[in-house]
Amino acid sequence: MIIKDHMKRSVISIKGTATIKEAAQLVMEHNVGTLPVVDEENNLIGVLTLADLLSIIMPDFIDLVESFKFVHNFGAVEARIPAPEVLACPVSELMKEAVYAKEN
């Protein structure tokens, strides 16, 4: 198997300086579960997942579920709105280390 034959070509990413609110909007708008986080030169610096975002809104729920592949337009997300200062935090504060493979 060749990795590049299975890689996505159209990837939605976000800058590390973007806000948590902007990340949540991208996830909802593009129906993705993971956002690669990039620096100003578009180099990968981390990754932000749907689970990371849900941990802000529903921290107790995160411990109950192992896989979020079933989540589609998850209505319960609206149950708790994070404080404005949390939504204004940069993505770089919530992102995790990226695991990746090079195309070649």
C-alpha positions as a Markdown table, in Angstrom:
| # | Residue | x | y | z |
|---|---|---|---|---|
| 1 | Met | 0.0 | 0.0 | 0.0 |
| 2 | Ile | 1.3 | 3.4 | -0.9 |
| 3 | Ile | 0.3 | 6.2 | 1.6 |
| 4 | Lys | 0.0 | 8.9 | -1.0 |
| 5 | Asp | -2.7 | 6.9 | -2.8 |
| 6 | His | -4.9 | 7.2 | 0.3 |
| 7 | Met | -4.2 | 10.7 | 1.4 |
| 8 | Lys | -6.9 | 13.4 | 1.2 |
| 9 | Arg | -6.1 | 16.1 | -1.4 |
| 10 | Ser | -8.5 | 18.7 | -0.2 |
| 11 | Val | -7.7 | 19.4 | 3.5 |
| 12 | Ile | -9.3 | 22.0 | 5.7 |
| 13 | Ser | -6.7 | 23.4 | 8.0 |
| 14 | Ile | -6.5 | 26.2 | 10.6 |
| 15 | Lys | -3.8 | 28.6 | 11.7 |
| 16 | Gly | -2.5 | 28.1 | 15.3 |
| 17 | Thr | -3.4 | 31.8 | 15.9 |
| 18 | Ala | -7.1 | 31.2 | 15.0 |
| 19 | Thr | -9.6 | 31.1 | 17.9 |
| 20 | Ile | -11.4 | 28.1 | 19.3 |
| 21 | Lys | -14.6 | 29.6 | 18.0 |
| 22 | Glu | -13.3 | 29.8 | 14.5 |
| 23 | Ala | -12.2 | 26.2 | 14.7 |
| 24 | Ala | -15.6 | 25.1 | 15.9 |
| 25 | Gln | -17.2 | 27.0 | 13.0 |
| 26 | Leu | -14.9 | 25.2 | 10.5 |
| 27 | Val | -15.7 | 21.8 | 11.9 |
| 28 | Met | -19.4 | 22.4 | 11.6 |
| 29 | Glu | -19.2 | 24.1 | 8.2 |
| 30 | His | -17.1 | 21.4 | 6.6 |
| 31 | Asn | -18.4 | 18.4 | 8.7 |
| 32 | Val | -14.8 | 17.3 | 9.6 |
| 33 | Gly | -13.6 | 15.6 | 12.7 |
| 34 | Thr | -10.0 | 16.8 | 12.6 |
| 35 | Leu | -8.3 | 20.0 | 11.7 |
| 36 | Pro | -4.6 | 20.1 | 11.0 |
| 37 | Val | -3.1 | 23.2 | 12.7 |
| 38 | Val | -0.6 | 25.1 | 10.6 |
| 39 | Asp | 1.8 | 28.0 | 11.2 |
| 40 | Glu | 2.0 | 31.1 | 9.0 |
| 41 | Glu | 4.0 | 29.2 | 6.3 |
| 42 | Asn | 1.4 | 26.4 | 6.3 |
| 43 | Asn | 3.7 | 23.9 | 8.1 |
| 44 | Leu | 1.9 | 21.4 | 10.3 |
| 45 | Ile | 2.3 | 22.2 | 13.9 |
| 46 | Gly | -0.5 | 20.2 | 15.5 |
| 47 | Val | -3.9 | 18.8 | 15.2 |
| 48 | Leu | -7.3 | 19.8 | 16.7 |
| 49 | Thr | -10.1 | 17.2 | 16.8 |
| 50 | Leu | -13.8 | 17.2 | 17.4 |
| 51 | Ala | -13.1 | 15.5 | 20.7 |
| 52 | Asp | -10.9 | 18.4 | 21.7 |
| 53 | Leu | -13.7 | 20.9 | 21.0 |
| 54 | Leu | -16.3 | 18.8 | 22.7 |
| 55 | Ser | -14.1 | 18.6 | 25.8 |
| 56 | Ile | -14.7 | 22.3 | 26.3 |
| 57 | Ile | -18.5 | 22.1 | 25.8 |
| 58 | Met | -19.2 | 18.7 | 27.4 |
| 59 | Pro | -16.2 | 17.5 | 29.4 |
| 60 | Asp | -18.1 | 14.7 | 31.2 |
| 61 | Phe | -19.3 | 13.3 | 28.0 |
| 62 | Ile | -15.8 | 12.8 | 26.6 |
| 63 | Asp | -15.0 | 10.1 | 29.1 |
| 64 | Leu | -18.1 | 8.1 | 28.1 |
| 65 | Val | -17.4 | 7.7 | 24.4 |
| 66 | Glu | -14.3 | 6.2 | 22.7 |
| 67 | Ser | -15.2 | 7.0 | 19.1 |
| 68 | Phe | -16.8 | 10.1 | 17.7 |
| 69 | Lys | -17.4 | 8.8 | 14.2 |
| 70 | Phe | -21.1 | 8.5 | 14.9 |
| 71 | Val | -21.4 | 12.2 | 15.7 |
| 72 | His | -23.3 | 14.1 | 13.0 |
| 73 | Asn | -24.8 | 17.4 | 13.7 |
| 74 | Phe | -24.6 | 16.6 | 17.4 |
| 75 | Gly | -27.5 | 18.6 | 19.0 |
| 76 | Ala | -26.3 | 18.3 | 22.5 |
| 77 | Val | -23.3 | 20.5 | 21.7 |
| 78 | Glu | -25.6 | 23.5 | 22.3 |
| 79 | Ala | -26.2 | 22.4 | 25.9 |
| 80 | Arg | -23.4 | 24.5 | 27.3 |
| 81 | Ile | -21.9 | 27.6 | 25.7 |
| 82 | Pro | -18.3 | 28.2 | 26.7 |
| 83 | Ala | -17.3 | 31.6 | 28.1 |
| 84 | Pro | -16.3 | 34.1 | 25.5 |
| 85 | Glu | -12.7 | 34.2 | 26.8 |
| 86 | Val | -12.5 | 30.4 | 26.2 |
| 87 | Leu | -13.8 | 30.8 | 22.7 |
| 88 | Ala | -11.3 | 33.5 | 22.1 |
| 89 | Cys | -8.3 | 31.3 | 23.1 |
| 90 | Pro | -5.9 | 30.5 | 20.2 |
| 91 | Val | -6.2 | 27.0 | 18.7 |
| 92 | Ser | -2.5 | 26.5 | 19.6 |
| 93 | Glu | -3.5 | 26.2 | 23.3 |
| 94 | Leu | -5.9 | 23.3 | 22.7 |
| 95 | Met | -4.2 | 21.4 | 19.8 |
| 96 | Lys | -2.3 | 18.2 | 20.3 |
| 97 | Glu | 0.9 | 16.9 | 18.6 |
| 98 | Ala | 0.2 | 15.8 | 15.1 |
| 99 | Val | 0.9 | 12.2 | 13.9 |
| 100 | Tyr | 1.6 | 12.2 | 10.2 |
| 101 | Ala | 3.4 | 10.4 | 7.3 |
| 102 | Lys | 5.1 | 12.1 | 4.4 |
| 103 | Glu | 3.7 | 11.5 | 1.0 |
| 104 | Asn | 6.9 | 10.2 | -0.5 |
